């Protein structure tokens, strides 16, 4: 009581003196004096022997000692003798006895000294009453109750011990070594059992906490029910169970040479693995993450002998590793025939025993969950090491009738419009389980965005030679590739950003050094910004790579700079990326791969417009991002994303094309002309731009470009240029003339260095200068790449705006677009 663990609401009394607020029962705590009331304690309103202070302990406990004291503020109210009564149900009370008669305890001879009395035969109680029998002036008490927690192994044991009222009980759970206060026991439903958290929810329970459930096949277990988890927008119940091996656990040592000679048993909170197995099989969906990172240690050797495995909830050794089908042997890469090491018969990445690797992913087969143990072996050298990471068991439940089949269905059938994570069942009552995806209803006005997140954003390697010797699977946070494929169906567009950063000459496609795998495991030998069968990166499609002999910037083997090849992968038949492979990072060379989330766009409106102008003519008035399809939905190019300013003026609309290089970008350390290359990735392909420009004669398009320079030339000596969508080198700048190959100041001879210079920056002054302006020619727009140099001793900043098109009709073609 003194500690505050017992709430004020759990301190009640038969009466209390009302002429002073400090005499209420919540002030009856030992050694506690209120800041507001100097004489705070419990004081009765009447002076008879029927009065009592009642303490609700919250959960049943053994009581072994009681201490009391009187009023602290000078009134000298105190209790001199008292009885103690106790109850388990709050209605029937027993007076504590010793030697066959009620024990009269001795209390206080002054108001402030605490007097303790031992309970020689501790009693079990939920409620304790202190009943004054003699006193000075008024019965007054500040009390403390001492004892120990009383816990049984389950709600049925409490029921058998005489506790028949539903409520909170303390459980000392078997097989876990843990005891938990405030576990809800449904004493009136123990016979048939409450099978799940959902059953509680259906019966009106909404308070998160520990509850006793009895899934099919189970004797019963305690589980934490998160009834309306904030993780999801729609109504989903989360049951999450932690354990003692959640953190990455490192393994090394030559004592673990034999198969499975290293082992750990996983002890879960609340319940044993076998009981949690019953929970998993009765839930709508369960998942658990398991990774094994290795260096010179096997999962399977070439015979194949299994050295490393996990054990399922029923105690069976698993021959498959997470990410692969639980009915097969090996890992995900083995089932696809693309494990690292170049041996098609390898079952796991770790089996190549050459470089650091990783196998694993999400276990989503409910019939084998949870992980109950982990075994490893083949540590035959002191340098061998590995680590394992085992995630929490997470199970989900919901009313199946409230689960949408897609983000689009969440909007159309259920009226959802809040961006966030949703519990989605891709095929309704079919074979696929529900899964977690992110639904974005607000970014695009005529489409909903479904986002599939994965388990890493970037990975950097060094010291691994050879082509594709490093491999890393992509796990989409518990969403299987089959579920993703189902949810991709009918999309206007799917995209996934990928970038390769190379340092000191690491190669990408040259000599087939790096690639990615499609969702079916097929090797893909092109990179973001290119298309299948090209064996190139985006710059290779343009014919504008740093070394024109190769199809990627990184294949130029620049030994001085960090180079980038990046772009979007958009082939719906191949996406998402299931694995990345790269190498060629021996010595001081290194490489980094960045991989974005998979995003798919599904049309939500019934009509697809050719342009923003067609929307305006049809009465659409809301500005924002839209998909448009200039050549129609039945043929030609697919729809693409633009921004529409529909209220620009009465005769024109602004249609804008965004890209990934709209921020101010610093350029330094590139001395040779054109040695800095920035590829610009748009939301539309070059072919889609072509469709847009060819179908609209009555539009004017522009793109803003700026270069800020300090001791850095721009156009002089062909130092810098930009590349058009058709791959042509353009040696003029914004505001300048393509005929004069100049910046804007070169048109009128006003450049800083004099009339012979074409740009302010060409003066290479030791002060900051700027060349900026708009590019207008629709034949060449948009800017596909920016090339700069002369920034070894100097530096610069480049800024590139969106492509902005002002679209109208023949009637208004010659009117002011502004």
Rosetta blueprint (number, residue, H / E / L):
1 X L
2 X L
3 X L
4 X L
5 X L
6 X L
7 X L
8 X H
9 X H
10 X H
11 X E
12 X E
13 X E
14 X L
15 X L
16 X L
17 X L
18 X L
19 X L
20 X L
21 X H
22 X H
23 X H
24 X L
25 X H
26 X H
27 X H
28 X L
29 X E
30 X L
31 X L
32 X L
33 X L
34 X L
35 X L
36 X L
37 X L
38 X L
39 X L
40 X L
41 X L
42 X E
43 X E
44 X L
45 X L
46 X L
47 X L
48 X L
49 X L
50 X L
51 X L
52 X L
53 X E
54 X E
55 X E
56 X E
57 X E
58 X E
59 X E
60 X E
61 X E
62 X E
63 X E
64 X E
65 X E
66 X E
67 X E
68 X E
69 X E
70 X L
71 X L
72 X L
73 X L
74 X L
75 X L
76 X L
77 X L
78 X E
79 X E
80 X E
81 X E
82 X E
83 X E
84 X E
85 X E
86 X E
87 X E
88 X L
89 X L
90 X L
91 X L
92 X L
93 X L
94 X E
95 X E
96 X L
97 X E
98 X E
99 X L
100 X L
101 X E
102 X E
103 X L
104 X L
105 X E
106 X E
107 X L
108 X L
109 X L
110 X L
111 X L
112 X L
113 X L
114 X L
115 X E
116 X E
117 X E
118 X E
119 X E
120 X E
121 X E
122 X E
123 X E
124 X E
125 X E
126 X E
127 X E
128 X E
129 X E
130 X E
131 X E
132 X E
133 X E
134 X E
135 X E
136 X E
137 X L
138 X L
139 X L
140 X E
141 X E
142 X E
143 X E
144 X E
145 X E
146 X E
147 X E
148 X E
149 X E
150 X L
151 X L
152 X E
153 X L
154 X L
155 X H
156 X H
157 X H
158 X H
159 X H
160 X H
161 X L
162 X L
163 X L
164 X L
165 X L
166 X L
167 X E
168 X E
169 X E
170 X E
171 X E
172 X E
173 X E
174 X L
175 X L
176 X L
177 X L
178 X E
179 X E
180 X E
181 X E
182 X E
183 X E
184 X E
185 X E
186 X L
187 X H
188 X H
189 X H
190 X L
191 X L
192 X L
193 X L
194 X L
195 X L
196 X L
197 X H
198 X H
199 X H
200 X H
201 X H
202 X H
203 X L
204 X L
205 X L
206 X L
207 X L
208 X L
209 X E
210 X E
211 X E
212 X E
213 X E
214 X L
215 X L
216 X L
217 X L
218 X L
219 X L
220 X L
221 X E
222 X E
223 X E
224 X E
225 X E
226 X E
227 X L
228 X L
229 X L
230 X L
231 X L
232 X L
233 X L
234 X L
235 X L
236 X L
237 X E
238 X E
239 X E
240 X E
241 X E
242 X L
243 X E
244 X L
245 X L
246 X L
247 X L
248 X L
249 X E
250 X E
251 X E
252 X E
253 X L
254 X L
255 X L
256 X L
257 X L
258 X L
259 X L
260 X L
261 X L
262 X E
263 X E
264 X E
265 X E
266 X L
267 X L
268 X E
269 X L
270 X L
271 X L
272 X L
273 X H
274 X H
275 X H
276 X H
277 X H
278 X H
279 X H
280 X H
281 X H
282 X H
283 X L
284 X L
285 X E
286 X E
287 X E
288 X E
289 X E
290 X E
291 X E
292 X E
293 X E
294 X E
295 X E
296 X L
297 X L
298 X L
299 X L
300 X E
301 X L
302 X L
303 X L
304 X L
305 X L
306 X E
307 X L
308 X L
309 X E
310 X E
311 X E
312 X L
313 X L
314 X L
315 X L
316 X L
317 X E
318 X L
319 X L
320 X E
321 X L
322 X L
323 X L
324 X L
325 X L
326 X L
327 X L
328 X L
329 X L
330 X E
331 X L
332 X H
333 X H
334 X H
335 X H
336 X H
337 X L
338 X L
339 X L
340 X L
341 X L
342 X L
343 X L
344 X L
345 X L
346 X L
347 X L
348 X L
349 X H
350 X H
351 X H
352 X H
353 X L
354 X L
355 X L
356 X L
357 X E
358 X E
359 X E
360 X E
361 X E
362 X E
363 X E
364 X L
365 X L
366 X L
367 X L
368 X L
369 X L
370 X L
371 X L
372 X L
373 X E
374 X E
375 X E
376 X E
377 X L
378 X L
379 X L
380 X L
381 X L
382 X L
383 X L
384 X L
385 X E
386 X E
387 X E
388 X E
389 X E
390 X E
391 X L
392 X L
393 X E
394 X E
395 X E
396 X E
397 X E
398 X L
399 X L
400 X H
401 X H
402 X H
403 X L
404 X L
405 X L
406 X L
407 X H
408 X H
409 X H
410 X H
411 X H
412 X H
413 X L
414 X L
415 X L
416 X L
417 X L
418 X L
419 X L
420 X E
421 X E
422 X E
423 X E
424 X E
425 X L
426 X L
427 X L
428 X L
429 X L
430 X L
431 X L
432 X L
433 X L
434 X L
435 X E
436 X E
437 X E
438 X E
439 X E
440 X E
441 X L
442 X L
443 X L
444 X E
445 X L
446 X L
447 X E
448 X E
449 X E
450 X E
451 X E
452 X E
453 X L
454 X L
455 X L
456 X L
457 X L
458 X E
459 X E
460 X E
461 X E
462 X E
463 X L
464 X L
465 X L
466 X L
467 X L
468 X L
469 X L
470 X E
471 X E
472 X E
473 X E
474 X L
475 X L
476 X L
477 X L
478 X L
479 X L
480 X L
481 X H
482 X H
483 X H
484 X H
485 X H
486 X H
487 X H
488 X H
489 X L
490 X L
491 X L
492 X L
493 X E
494 X E
495 X E
496 X E
497 X E
498 X E
499 X E
500 X E
501 X E
502 X E
503 X E
504 X L
505 X L
506 X L
507 X L
508 X L
509 X L
510 X H
511 X H
512 X H
513 X L
514 X L
515 X E
516 X E
517 X E
518 X L
519 X L
520 X L
521 X L
522 X L
523 X E
524 X E
525 X L
526 X L
527 X L
528 X L
529 X L
530 X L
531 X L
532 X L
533 X L
534 X L
535 X L
536 X L
537 X L
538 X H
539 X H
540 X H
541 X H
542 X H
543 X L
544 X L
545 X L
546 X L
547 X L
548 X L
549 X L
550 X L
551 X L
552 X L
553 X H
554 X H
555 X H
556 X H
557 X L
558 X L
559 X L
560 X L
561 X L
562 X E
563 X E
564 X E
565 X E
566 X E
567 X E
568 X E
569 X E
570 X L
571 X L
572 X L
573 X L
574 X L
575 X L
576 X L
577 X L
578 X L
579 X E
580 X E
581 X E
582 X E
583 X L
584 X L
585 X L
586 X L
587 X L
588 X L
589 X L
590 X E
591 X E
592 X E
593 X E
594 X E
595 X E
596 X L
597 X L
598 X E
599 X E
600 X E
601 X E
602 X E
603 X E
604 X L
605 X L
606 X L
607 X L
608 X L
609 X L
610 X L
611 X L
612 X H
613 X H
614 X H
615 X H
616 X H
617 X H
618 X L
619 X L
620 X L
621 X L
622 X L
623 X L
624 X E
625 X E
626 X E
627 X E
628 X E
629 X L
630 X L
631 X L
632 X L
633 X L
634 X L
635 X L
636 X L
637 X L
638 X L
639 X L
640 X E
641 X E
642 X E
643 X E
644 X E
645 X E
646 X L
647 X L
648 X L
649 X L
650 X L
651 X L
652 X L
653 X E
654 X E
655 X E
656 X E
657 X E
658 X L
659 X E
660 X L
661 X L
662 X L
663 X L
664 X L
665 X E
666 X E
667 X E
668 X E
669 X L
670 X L
671 X L
672 X L
673 X L
674 X L
675 X L
676 X E
677 X E
678 X E
679 X E
680 X L
681 X L
682 X E
683 X L
684 X L
685 X L
686 X H
687 X H
688 X H
689 X H
690 X H
691 X H
692 X H
693 X H
694 X H
695 X H
696 X L
697 X L
698 X L
699 X E
700 X E
701 X E
702 X E
703 X E
704 X E
705 X E
706 X E
707 X E
708 X E
709 X E
710 X E
711 X L
712 X L
713 X L
714 X L
715 X L
716 X H
717 X H
718 X H
719 X L
720 X L
721 X E
722 X E
723 X E
724 X L
725 X L
726 X L
727 X L
728 X L
729 X E
730 X E
731 X L
732 X L
733 X L
734 X L
735 X L
736 X L
737 X L
738 X L
739 X L
740 X L
741 X L
742 X L
743 X L
744 X H
745 X H
746 X H
747 X H
748 X H
749 X L
750 X L
751 X L
752 X L
753 X L
754 X L
755 X L
756 X L
757 X L
758 X L
759 X L
760 X L
761 X H
762 X H
763 X H
764 X L
765 X L
766 X L
767 X L
768 X L
769 X E
770 X E
771 X E
772 X E
773 X E
774 X E
775 X E
776 X L
777 X L
778 X L
779 X L
780 X L
781 X L
782 X L
783 X L
784 X L
785 X E
786 X E
787 X E
788 X E
789 X L
790 X L
791 X L
792 X L
793 X L
794 X L
795 X E
796 X E
797 X E
798 X E
799 X E
800 X E
801 X E
802 X E
803 X E
804 X E
805 X E
806 X E
807 X E
808 X L
809 X L
810 X H
811 X H
812 X H
813 X L
814 X L
815 X L
816 X L
817 X L
818 X L
